[in-house]
Amino acid sequence: MLGQSNFYKAIRQFAVQTPVWGTAIRYRTTPDESYDLTLTSRRVYGTPDEYLAIMAAAGLDTFDQEMTERDLVLPTQADLEKIKAQTGYESPSLPSIR
């Protein structure tokens, strides 16, 4: 749980402190993502597993909190992996729906 908390804080800090010219993914959320962070994760990272990174970048307190349309600043895949290594966090694999 400590790794998850540290990961959330690191992603939130990244989202708030990365300058416009910095290396990051800038993503505009859409209405269909309001209550589905896994959808945003799938669109940005190609997997639903990075929903906690989406939640942290959006500054949401809980998974079921509405994410209104907004611009997110997210780490690139390489930066995301570095943050995971630094915080000891491993994204849980969600079961695939077929």
VOZA-711459 format. One line per field, with one value per atom (N, C-alpha, C, O, CB): residue number from 0; residue in three letters; atom name; y, x, z. Coordinates in nm, 3 decimals. Each point is the difference from the previous one (the first is absolute). Glycine has a CB too. Example, Ala and Ser with C-alpha at 12.3 -4.5 7.8 and 13.67 -1.06 7.14 Angstrom:
% VOZA-711459
k <- c(0, 0, 0, 0, 0, 1, 1, 1, 1, 1) $
r <- c(ALA, ALA, ALA, ALA, ALA, SER, SER, SER, SER, SER) $
a <- c(N, CA, C, O, CB, N, CA, C, O, CB) $
c2 <- c(-0.569, 0.119, 0.120, -0.002, -0.115, 0.222, 0.119, 0.109, 0.111, -0.174) $
c1 <- c(1.319, -0.089, 0.090, 0.104, -0.293, 0.154, 0.082, -0.077, 0.051, 0.067) $
c3 <- c(0.780, 0.000, 0.000, 0.066, 0.059, -0.197, 0.006, 0.073, 0.017, -0.232) $
% end
This chain:
% VOZA-711459
k <- c(0, 0, 0, 0, 0, 1, 1, 1, 1, 1, 2, 2, 2, 2, 2, 3, 3, 3, 3, 3, 4, 4, 4, 4, 4, 5, 5, 5, 5, 5, 6, 6, 6, 6, 6, 7, 7, 7, 7, 7, 8, 8, 8, 8, 8, 9, 9, 9, 9, 9, 10, 10, 10, 10, 10, 11, 11, 11, 11, 11, 12, 12, 12, 12, 12, 13, 13, 13, 13, 13, 14, 14, 14, 14, 14, 15, 15, 15, 15, 15, 16, 16, 16, 16, 16, 17, 17, 17, 17, 17, 18, 18, 18, 18, 18, 19, 19, 19, 19, 19, 20, 20, 20, 20, 20, 21, 21, 21, 21, 21, 22, 22, 22, 22, 22, 23, 23, 23, 23, 23, 24, 24, 24, 24, 24, 25, 25, 25, 25, 25, 26, 26, 26, 26, 26, 27, 27, 27, 27, 27, 28, 28, 28, 28, 28, 29, 29, 29, 29, 29, 30, 30, 30, 30, 30, 31, 31, 31, 31, 31, 32, 32, 32, 32, 32, 33, 33, 33, 33, 33, 34, 34, 34, 34, 34, 35, 35, 35, 35, 35, 36, 36, 36, 36, 36, 37, 37, 37, 37, 37, 38, 38, 38, 38, 38, 39, 39, 39, 39, 39, 40, 40, 40, 40, 40, 41, 41, 41, 41, 41, 42, 42, 42, 42, 42, 43, 43, 43, 43, 43, 44, 44, 44, 44, 44, 45, 45, 45, 45, 45, 46, 46, 46, 46, 46, 47, 47, 47, 47, 47, 48, 48, 48, 48, 48, 49, 49, 49, 49, 49, 50, 50, 50, 50, 50, 51, 51, 51, 51, 51, 52, 52, 52, 52, 52, 53, 53, 53, 53, 53, 54, 54, 54, 54, 54, 55, 55, 55, 55, 55, 56, 56, 56, 56, 56, 57, 57, 57, 57, 57, 58, 58, 58, 58, 58, 59, 59, 59, 59, 59, 60, 60, 60, 60, 60, 61, 61, 61, 61, 61, 62, 62, 62, 62, 62, 63, 63, 63, 63, 63, 64, 64, 64, 64, 64, 65, 65, 65, 65, 65, 66, 66, 66, 66, 66, 67, 67, 67, 67, 67, 68, 68, 68, 68, 68, 69, 69, 69, 69, 69, 70, 70, 70, 70, 70, 71, 71, 71, 71, 71, 72, 72, 72, 72, 72, 73, 73, 73, 73, 73, 74, 74, 74, 74, 74, 75, 75, 75, 75, 75, 76, 76, 76, 76, 76, 77, 77, 77, 77, 77, 78, 78, 78, 78, 78, 79, 79, 79, 79, 79, 80, 80, 80, 80, 80, 81, 81, 81, 81, 81, 82, 82, 82, 82, 82, 83, 83, 83, 83, 83, 84, 84, 84, 84, 84, 85, 85, 85, 85, 85, 86, 86, 86, 86, 86, 87, 87, 87, 87, 87, 88, 88, 88, 88, 88, 89, 89, 89, 89, 89, 90, 90, 90, 90, 90, 91, 91, 91, 91, 91, 92, 92, 92, 92, 92, 93, 93, 93, 93, 93, 94, 94, 94, 94, 94, 95, 95, 95, 95, 95, 96, 96, 96, 96, 96, 97, 97, 97, 97, 97) $
r <- c(MET, MET, MET, MET, MET, LEU, LEU, LEU, LEU, LEU, GLY, GLY, GLY, GLY, GLY, GLN, GLN, GLN, GLN, GLN, SER, SER, SER, SER, SER, ASN, ASN, ASN, ASN, ASN, PHE, PHE, PHE, PHE, PHE, TYR, TYR, TYR, TYR, TYR, LYS, LYS, LYS, LYS, LYS, ALA, ALA, ALA, ALA, ALA, ILE, ILE, ILE, ILE, ILE, ARG, ARG, ARG, ARG, ARG, GLN, GLN, GLN, GLN, GLN, PHE, PHE, PHE, PHE, PHE, ALA, ALA, ALA, ALA, ALA, VAL, VAL, VAL, VAL, VAL, GLN, GLN, GLN, GLN, GLN, THR, THR, THR, THR, THR, PRO, PRO, PRO, PRO, PRO, VAL, VAL, VAL, VAL, VAL, TRP, TRP, TRP, TRP, TRP, GLY, GLY, GLY, GLY, GLY, THR, THR, THR, THR, THR, ALA, ALA, ALA, ALA, ALA, ILE, ILE, ILE, ILE, ILE, ARG, ARG, ARG, ARG, ARG, TYR, TYR, TYR, TYR, TYR, ARG, ARG, ARG, ARG, ARG, THR, THR, THR, THR, THR, THR, THR, THR, THR, THR, PRO, PRO, PRO, PRO, PRO, ASP, ASP, ASP, ASP, ASP, GLU, GLU, GLU, GLU, GLU, SER, SER, SER, SER, SER, TYR, TYR, TYR, TYR, TYR, ASP, ASP, ASP, ASP, ASP, LEU, LEU, LEU, LEU, LEU, THR, THR, THR, THR, THR, LEU, LEU, LEU, LEU, LEU, THR, THR, THR, THR, THR, SER, SER, SER, SER, SER, ARG, ARG, ARG, ARG, ARG, ARG, ARG, ARG, ARG, ARG, VAL, VAL, VAL, VAL, VAL, TYR, TYR, TYR, TYR, TYR, GLY, GLY, GLY, GLY, GLY, THR, THR, THR, THR, THR, PRO, PRO, PRO, PRO, PRO, ASP, ASP, ASP, ASP, ASP, GLU, GLU, GLU, GLU, GLU, TYR, TYR, TYR, TYR, TYR, LEU, LEU, LEU, LEU, LEU, ALA, ALA, ALA, ALA, ALA, ILE, ILE, ILE, ILE, ILE, MET, MET, MET, MET, MET, ALA, ALA, ALA, ALA, ALA, ALA, ALA, ALA, ALA, ALA, ALA, ALA, ALA, ALA, ALA, GLY, GLY, GLY, GLY, GLY, LEU, LEU, LEU, LEU, LEU, ASP, ASP, ASP, ASP, ASP, THR, THR, THR, THR, THR, PHE, PHE, PHE, PHE, PHE, ASP, ASP, ASP, ASP, ASP, GLN, GLN, GLN, GLN, GLN, GLU, GLU, GLU, GLU, GLU, MET, MET, MET, MET, MET, THR, THR, THR, THR, THR, GLU, GLU, GLU, GLU, GLU, ARG, ARG, ARG, ARG, ARG, ASP, ASP, ASP, ASP, ASP, LEU, LEU, LEU, LEU, LEU, VAL, VAL, VAL, VAL, VAL, LEU, LEU, LEU, LEU, LEU, PRO, PRO, PRO, PRO, PRO, THR, THR, THR, THR, THR, GLN, GLN, GLN, GLN, GLN, ALA, ALA, ALA, ALA, ALA, ASP, ASP, ASP, ASP, ASP, LEU, LEU, LEU, LEU, LEU, GLU, GLU, GLU, GLU, GLU, LYS, LYS, LYS, LYS, LYS, ILE, ILE, ILE, ILE, ILE, LYS, LYS, LYS, LYS, LYS, ALA, ALA, ALA, ALA, ALA, GLN, GLN, GLN, GLN, GLN, THR, THR, THR, THR, THR, GLY, GLY, GLY, GLY, GLY, TYR, TYR, TYR, TYR, TYR, GLU, GLU, GLU, GLU, GLU, SER, SER, SER, SER, SER, PRO, PRO, PRO, PRO, PRO, SER, SER, SER, SER, SER, LEU, LEU, LEU, LEU, LEU, PRO, PRO, PRO, PRO, PRO, SER, SER, SER, SER, SER, ILE, ILE, ILE, ILE, ILE, ARG, ARG, ARG, ARG, ARG) $
a <- c(N, CA, C, O, CB, N, CA, C, O, CB, N, CA, C, O, CB, N, CA, C, O, CB, N, CA, C, O, CB, N, CA, C, O, CB, N, CA, C, O, CB, N, CA, C, O, CB, N, CA, C, O, CB, N, CA, C, O, CB, N, CA, C, O, CB, N, CA, C, O, CB, N, CA, C, O, CB, N, CA, C, O, CB, N, CA, C, O, CB, N, CA, C, O, CB, N, CA, C, O, CB, N, CA, C, O, CB, N, CA, C, O, CB, N, CA, C, O, CB, N, CA, C, O, CB, N, CA, C, O, CB, N, CA, C, O, CB, N, CA, C, O, CB, N, CA, C, O, CB, N, CA, C, O, CB, N, CA, C, O, CB, N, CA, C, O, CB, N, CA, C, O, CB, N, CA, C, O, CB, N, CA, C, O, CB, N, CA, C, O, CB, N, CA, C, O, CB, N, CA, C, O, CB, N, CA, C, O, CB, N, CA, C, O, CB, N, CA, C, O, CB, N, CA, C, O, CB, N, CA, C, O, CB, N, CA, C, O, CB, N, CA, C, O, CB, N, CA, C, O, CB, N, CA, C, O, CB, N, CA, C, O, CB, N, CA, C, O, CB, N, CA, C, O, CB, N, CA, C, O, CB, N, CA, C, O, CB, N, CA, C, O, CB, N, CA, C, O, CB, N, CA, C, O, CB, N, CA, C, O, CB, N, CA, C, O, CB, N, CA, C, O, CB, N, CA, C, O, CB, N, CA, C, O, CB, N, CA, C, O, CB, N, CA, C, O, CB, N, CA, C, O, CB, N, CA, C, O, CB, N, CA, C, O, CB, N, CA, C, O, CB, N, CA, C, O, CB, N, CA, C, O, CB, N, CA, C, O, CB, N, CA, C, O, CB, N, CA, C, O, CB, N, CA, C, O, CB, N, CA, C, O, CB, N, CA, C, O, CB, N, CA, C, O, CB, N, CA, C, O, CB, N, CA, C, O, CB, N, CA, C, O, CB, N, CA, C, O, CB, N, CA, C, O, CB, N, CA, C, O, CB, N, CA, C, O, CB, N, CA, C, O, CB, N, CA, C, O, CB, N, CA, C, O, CB, N, CA, C, O, CB, N, CA, C, O, CB, N, CA, C, O, CB, N, CA, C, O, CB, N, CA, C, O, CB, N, CA, C, O, CB, N, CA, C, O, CB, N, CA, C, O, CB, N, CA, C, O, CB, N, CA, C, O, CB, N, CA, C, O, CB, N, CA, C, O, CB, N, CA, C, O, CB, N, CA, C, O, CB, N, CA, C, O, CB, N, CA, C, O, CB, N, CA, C, O, CB) $
c2 <- c(-0.119, 0.119, 0.126, 0.102, -0.229, 0.120, 0.114, 0.034, 0.118, -0.179, -0.042, 0.023, 0.070, 0.088, -0.290, 0.165, 0.062, 0.146, 0.086, -0.308, 0.252, 0.138, 0.086, 0.112, -0.196, 0.030, 0.074, 0.020, 0.105, -0.198, -0.009, 0.009, 0.112, 0.083, -0.330, 0.247, 0.103, 0.139, 0.089, -0.248, 0.177, 0.130, 0.041, 0.116, -0.160, -0.052, 0.030, 0.038, 0.092, -0.251, 0.089, 0.032, 0.136, 0.080, -0.327, 0.272, 0.129, 0.114, 0.101, -0.212, 0.093, 0.100, 0.021, 0.114, -0.177, -0.045, 0.009, 0.082, 0.090, -0.312, 0.192, 0.067, 0.150, 0.081, -0.295, 0.250, 0.139, 0.079, 0.119, -0.190, 0.007, 0.074, -0.006, 0.075, -0.120, -0.042, -0.009, 0.122, 0.025, -0.277, 0.329, 0.120, -0.036, -0.112, 0.235, -0.027, -0.020, -0.055, -0.083, 0.269, -0.142, -0.045, -0.130, -0.053, 0.291, -0.289, -0.122, -0.124, 0.003, 0.105, -0.215, -0.126, -0.067, -0.044, 0.019, 0.017, -0.060, -0.028, 0.049, 0.071, -0.198, -0.022, 0.097, 0.006, -0.253, 0.322, 0.090, -0.058, -0.024, 0.228, -0.227, -0.072, 0.072, 0.034, -0.252, 0.241, 0.062, -0.111, -0.077, 0.288, -0.221, -0.104, 0.030, 0.113, -0.157, -0.060, 0.011, -0.042, -0.067, 0.023, 0.083, -0.030, -0.149, -0.034, 0.234, -0.290, -0.142, -0.056, -0.114, 0.092, 0.102, -0.044, 0.048, -0.027, 0.031, 0.066, 0.062, -0.095, 0.037, 0.117, -0.276, -0.097, -0.126, -0.104, 0.194, -0.083, -0.118, 0.038, 0.029, -0.130, 0.102, 0.034, -0.103, 0.031, 0.085, -0.240, -0.102, 0.031, -0.037, -0.131, 0.235, 0.038, 0.103, -0.009, -0.037, 0.144, 0.099, -0.068, 0.028, 0.150, -0.268, -0.074, -0.079, -0.002, -0.013, -0.048, -0.079, 0.090, -0.037, -0.130, 0.284, 0.092, 0.061, 0.023, 0.026, -0.022, 0.064, -0.102, 0.018, 0.164, -0.290, -0.096, -0.135, -0.085, 0.197, -0.131, -0.126, -0.114, -0.114, 0.188, -0.045, -0.100, 0.067, 0.118, -0.253, 0.063, 0.059, 0.005, 0.060, -0.144, 0.021, -0.019, 0.127, -0.001, -0.224, 0.333, 0.122, 0.102, 0.121, -0.159, -0.011, 0.088, 0.084, 0.112, -0.278, 0.115, 0.079, 0.121, 0.106, -0.315, 0.195, 0.114, 0.106, 0.120, -0.271, 0.108, 0.093, 0.070, 0.121, -0.266, 0.068, 0.055, 0.105, 0.107, -0.324, 0.187, 0.092, 0.126, 0.111, -0.305, 0.179, 0.117, 0.091, 0.122, -0.257, 0.075, 0.079, 0.060, 0.087, -0.234, 0.100, 0.052, -0.053, 0.066, 0.136, -0.321, -0.060, -0.070, -0.055, 0.026, 0.031, -0.061, -0.147, -0.079, 0.302, -0.260, -0.137, -0.044, 0.082, -0.050, -0.164, -0.056, 0.032, 0.009, -0.190, 0.197, 0.024, 0.148, 0.035, -0.253, 0.304, 0.145, 0.036, -0.051, 0.096, 0.043, 0.040, 0.078, 0.091, -0.086, -0.042, 0.075, 0.085, -0.050, -0.132, 0.307, 0.089, 0.017, -0.031, 0.151, -0.070, 0.022, 0.095, 0.104, -0.141, -0.001, 0.079, -0.041, -0.104, 0.129, 0.057, -0.032, -0.065, 0.056, 0.137, -0.310, -0.070, 0.009, 0.002, -0.159, 0.164, -0.008, -0.132, -0.019, 0.275, -0.348, -0.135, -0.033, 0.051, -0.120, -0.015, -0.041, -0.087, -0.074, 0.087, -0.005, -0.092, -0.140, -0.017, 0.194, -0.277, -0.139, -0.022, -0.067, -0.009, 0.133, -0.015, 0.068, -0.057, 0.047, 0.129, 0.070, -0.071, -0.004, 0.220, -0.272, -0.075, -0.119, -0.027, 0.098, -0.142, -0.115, 0.044, -0.070, -0.048, 0.232, 0.053, 0.032, -0.032, 0.125, -0.029, 0.036, -0.126, -0.005, 0.218, -0.314, -0.127, -0.060, -0.045, 0.005, 0.040, -0.057, 0.079, -0.059, -0.022, 0.212, 0.086, -0.017, 0.011, 0.152, -0.190, -0.007, -0.144, -0.021, 0.235, -0.310, -0.140, -0.042, -0.091, 0.109, 0.047, -0.029, -0.088, 0.017, 0.201, -0.311, -0.086, 0.005, -0.032, -0.123, 0.196, 0.010, -0.137, -0.096, 0.296, -0.208, -0.129, -0.027, 0.093, -0.067, -0.150, -0.037, -0.024, -0.082, -0.021, 0.176, -0.019, -0.116, -0.022, 0.267, -0.319, -0.109, 0.058, 0.101, -0.248, 0.082, 0.049, -0.042, -0.109, 0.100, 0.098, -0.027, -0.032, 0.077, 0.078, -0.265, -0.041, -0.013, -0.033, -0.083) $
c1 <- c(0.082, -0.082, 0.087, -0.036, -0.145, 0.296, 0.090, 0.049, 0.010, 0.060, -0.039, 0.042, -0.108, 0.029, 0.116, -0.270, -0.113, -0.012, -0.021, -0.098, 0.131, -0.010, 0.114, -0.022, -0.089, 0.231, 0.115, -0.012, 0.038, 0.105, -0.195, -0.021, -0.101, 0.024, 0.028, -0.164, -0.103, 0.062, -0.021, -0.159, 0.254, 0.061, 0.099, 0.004, -0.032, 0.108, 0.099, -0.066, 0.044, 0.115, -0.265, -0.072, -0.069, 0.002, -0.037, -0.024, -0.067, 0.101, -0.027, -0.145, 0.287, 0.106, 0.045, 0.020, 0.055, -0.059, 0.038, -0.103, 0.036, 0.082, -0.246, -0.107, -0.006, -0.029, -0.099, 0.155, -0.009, 0.125, -0.008, -0.140, 0.265, 0.124, 0.064, 0.093, -0.059, -0.083, 0.060, -0.038, -0.119, 0.113, 0.103, -0.031, -0.057, 0.015, 0.168, -0.247, -0.062, 0.099, -0.037, -0.121, 0.281, 0.100, 0.069, 0.083, -0.047, -0.071, 0.063, -0.047, -0.101, 0.119, 0.056, -0.035, -0.111, 0.020, 0.215, -0.351, -0.116, -0.105, 0.008, 0.040, -0.146, -0.117, -0.106, -0.032, 0.087, -0.108, -0.110, -0.126, -0.005, 0.158, -0.253, -0.119, -0.125, -0.010, 0.136, -0.219, -0.129, -0.102, -0.027, 0.081, -0.111, -0.097, -0.131, -0.028, 0.136, -0.188, -0.127, -0.114, 0.025, 0.088, -0.236, -0.112, -0.018, -0.040, -0.069, 0.140, -0.018, 0.101, -0.012, -0.080, 0.191, 0.101, -0.031, 0.077, 0.091, -0.278, -0.033, 0.008, 0.050, -0.195, 0.096, 0.000, 0.077, -0.018, -0.202, 0.305, 0.076, 0.146, 0.039, -0.247, 0.286, 0.142, 0.076, 0.104, -0.118, -0.037, 0.067, -0.010, 0.089, -0.139, -0.057, -0.015, 0.106, 0.061, -0.309, 0.270, 0.105, 0.136, 0.082, -0.220, 0.161, 0.126, 0.022, 0.111, -0.131, -0.084, 0.011, 0.034, 0.080, -0.246, 0.104, 0.024, 0.140, 0.061, -0.306, 0.294, 0.131, 0.114, 0.097, -0.203, 0.092, 0.111, -0.023, 0.089, -0.043, -0.165, -0.027, -0.039, -0.008, 0.166, -0.182, -0.040, -0.088, 0.020, 0.193, -0.309, -0.084, 0.070, -0.052, -0.147, 0.315, 0.069, 0.057, 0.034, 0.018, -0.040, 0.063, -0.103, 0.025, 0.166, -0.306, -0.106, 0.043, -0.049, -0.117, 0.255, 0.045, 0.081, -0.007, 0.010, 0.074, 0.074, -0.098, 0.023, 0.171, -0.302, -0.102, -0.066, -0.017, -0.023, 0.004, -0.064, 0.089, -0.048, -0.073, 0.248, 0.093, 0.019, -0.001, 0.117, -0.097, 0.021, -0.123, 0.013, 0.141, -0.272, -0.124, -0.025, -0.086, -0.007, 0.166, -0.019, -0.126, -0.057, 0.178, -0.164, -0.120, 0.036, 0.109, -0.210, 0.007, 0.023, -0.041, 0.056, -0.091, -0.065, -0.050, -0.023, -0.011, -0.096, 0.099, -0.020, -0.137, -0.017, 0.175, -0.256, -0.136, -0.036, -0.114, 0.052, 0.158, -0.023, -0.005, 0.079, 0.038, -0.209, -0.014, 0.122, 0.048, -0.296, 0.297, 0.109, -0.063, -0.031, 0.207, -0.195, -0.056, 0.099, 0.118, -0.253, 0.088, 0.091, 0.111, -0.026, -0.161, 0.309, 0.115, 0.122, 0.001, -0.096, 0.197, 0.128, 0.088, 0.021, -0.041, 0.072, 0.089, 0.144, 0.026, -0.212, 0.277, 0.143, 0.046, 0.000, 0.036, 0.003, 0.036, 0.144, 0.050, -0.289, 0.304, 0.136, -0.002, -0.096, 0.167, 0.034, 0.016, 0.011, 0.016, 0.098, -0.123, 0.013, 0.134, 0.007, -0.155, 0.254, 0.133, 0.006, 0.053, 0.050, -0.158, -0.002, -0.090, 0.031, 0.012, -0.153, -0.090, 0.074, -0.012, -0.186, 0.274, 0.076, 0.106, 0.023, -0.062, 0.104, 0.098, -0.066, 0.053, 0.082, -0.252, -0.072, -0.041, 0.010, -0.094, 0.040, -0.036, 0.121, -0.010, -0.166, 0.290, 0.122, 0.041, 0.040, 0.033, -0.082, 0.040, -0.092, 0.045, 0.048, -0.220, -0.098, -0.032, -0.071, -0.024, 0.148, -0.028, -0.142, -0.054, 0.225, -0.232, -0.140, -0.006, 0.077, -0.150, -0.020, -0.023, -0.150, -0.082, 0.280, -0.233, -0.141, -0.065, 0.055, -0.005, -0.168, -0.070, -0.053, -0.041, -0.023, 0.064, -0.057, -0.149, -0.041, 0.260, -0.297, -0.145, -0.038, 0.063, -0.100, -0.066, -0.044, -0.056, -0.070, 0.018, 0.082, -0.050, -0.144, -0.041, 0.272, -0.307, -0.141, -0.012, 0.045, -0.126, 0.023, -0.012, -0.141, -0.028, 0.240) $
c3 <- c(0.000, 0.000, 0.000, -0.060, 0.181, -0.054, 0.004, -0.140, -0.036, 0.268, -0.313, -0.137, -0.080, -0.081, 0.094, 0.010, -0.070, 0.039, -0.086, 0.078, 0.134, 0.049, -0.056, -0.045, 0.255, -0.206, -0.054, -0.151, -0.052, 0.235, -0.253, -0.144, -0.031, -0.087, 0.061, 0.099, -0.020, 0.018, -0.083, 0.164, 0.026, 0.028, -0.108, -0.040, 0.284, -0.292, -0.103, -0.133, -0.068, 0.180, -0.148, -0.124, 0.014, -0.093, 0.045, 0.162, 0.022, -0.010, -0.064, 0.214, -0.089, -0.005, -0.145, -0.043, 0.276, -0.307, -0.141, -0.077, -0.076, 0.090, 0.006, -0.073, 0.031, -0.089, 0.092, 0.120, 0.041, -0.037, -0.033, 0.220, -0.181, -0.015, -0.140, -0.028, 0.266, -0.325, -0.134, -0.082, -0.021, 0.031, -0.056, -0.078, -0.137, -0.048, 0.168, -0.180, -0.130, -0.102, -0.083, 0.134, -0.044, -0.096, 0.042, -0.074, 0.012, 0.178, 0.050, -0.075, -0.070, 0.292, -0.206, -0.064, 0.079, 0.113, -0.203, 0.028, 0.064, -0.106, -0.112, 0.330, -0.180, -0.085, 0.047, 0.119, -0.159, -0.052, 0.031, -0.063, -0.121, 0.132, 0.072, -0.045, 0.048, 0.118, -0.116, -0.092, 0.034, 0.020, -0.092, -0.041, 0.252, 0.028, -0.072, -0.039, 0.263, -0.241, -0.069, 0.094, 0.100, -0.323, 0.192, 0.090, 0.032, 0.111, -0.203, -0.003, 0.027, 0.099, 0.043, -0.272, 0.267, 0.096, 0.143, 0.092, -0.277, 0.203, 0.129, 0.118, 0.107, -0.231, 0.108, 0.109, -0.036, 0.064, 0.009, -0.174, -0.041, -0.026, -0.113, 0.012, 0.207, -0.011, -0.081, -0.058, 0.277, -0.224, -0.079, -0.149, -0.077, 0.255, -0.220, -0.141, -0.038, -0.107, 0.119, 0.074, -0.023, -0.005, -0.087, 0.201, -0.019, 0.005, -0.128, -0.054, 0.303, -0.297, -0.124, -0.119, -0.086, 0.178, -0.097, -0.112, 0.004, -0.104, 0.101, 0.122, 0.013, -0.004, -0.073, 0.207, -0.056, 0.017, -0.069, 0.000, 0.215, -0.273, -0.069, 0.092, -0.044, -0.125, 0.296, 0.098, 0.106, 0.031, -0.070, 0.094, 0.106, 0.135, 0.094, -0.217, 0.135, 0.127, 0.064, 0.118, -0.200, 0.006, 0.053, 0.050, -0.003, -0.154, 0.203, 0.047, 0.121, 0.016, -0.100, 0.168, 0.115, -0.045, 0.063, 0.077, -0.246, -0.054, -0.052, 0.018, -0.080, -0.002, -0.049, 0.118, -0.001, -0.203, 0.304, 0.119, 0.067, 0.038, -0.005, -0.019, 0.065, -0.083, 0.054, 0.053, -0.238, -0.086, 0.002, -0.010, -0.135, 0.156, 0.003, 0.138, 0.015, -0.194, 0.280, 0.136, 0.067, 0.087, -0.158, 0.030, 0.059, 0.130, 0.015, -0.244, 0.324, 0.131, 0.004, 0.076, 0.025, -0.183, -0.002, -0.144, -0.091, 0.318, -0.246, -0.134, -0.056, -0.122, 0.181, 0.029, -0.049, -0.009, -0.029, 0.128, -0.074, -0.013, -0.148, -0.080, 0.301, -0.258, -0.140, -0.047, 0.068, -0.040, -0.145, -0.063, -0.110, -0.108, 0.161, -0.024, -0.099, -0.114, 0.015, 0.161, -0.290, -0.112, 0.045, 0.060, -0.229, 0.138, 0.041, -0.081, -0.066, 0.297, -0.224, -0.062, 0.106, 0.108, -0.274, 0.134, 0.092, -0.049, -0.121, 0.184, 0.031, -0.029, 0.059, 0.121, -0.121, -0.089, 0.040, -0.039, -0.100, 0.077, 0.102, -0.038, -0.124, -0.024, 0.263, -0.317, -0.112, 0.057, 0.121, -0.266, 0.060, 0.046, 0.071, 0.103, -0.292, 0.133, 0.062, 0.136, 0.095, -0.323, 0.239, 0.128, 0.101, 0.119, -0.238, 0.071, 0.087, 0.062, 0.119, -0.260, 0.059, 0.050, 0.102, 0.098, -0.316, 0.195, 0.096, 0.133, 0.106, -0.295, 0.182, 0.123, 0.076, 0.122, -0.230, 0.036, 0.065, 0.071, 0.114, -0.289, 0.107, 0.060, 0.124, 0.100, -0.327, 0.220, 0.113, 0.120, 0.114, -0.277, 0.138, 0.110, 0.041, 0.098, -0.179, 0.008, 0.034, -0.031, 0.064, 0.111, -0.272, -0.035, -0.124, -0.094, 0.195, -0.098, -0.116, -0.030, 0.086, -0.030, -0.178, -0.037, 0.001, -0.052, -0.088, 0.201, 0.000, -0.141, -0.070, 0.315, -0.285, -0.129, 0.020, 0.081, -0.160, 0.003, 0.006, -0.090, -0.103, 0.151, -0.010, -0.087, -0.131, 0.001, 0.201, -0.312, -0.128, -0.019, 0.039, -0.136, 0.036, -0.028, -0.149, -0.085, 0.273, -0.218, -0.141, -0.040, -0.115, 0.129) $
% end
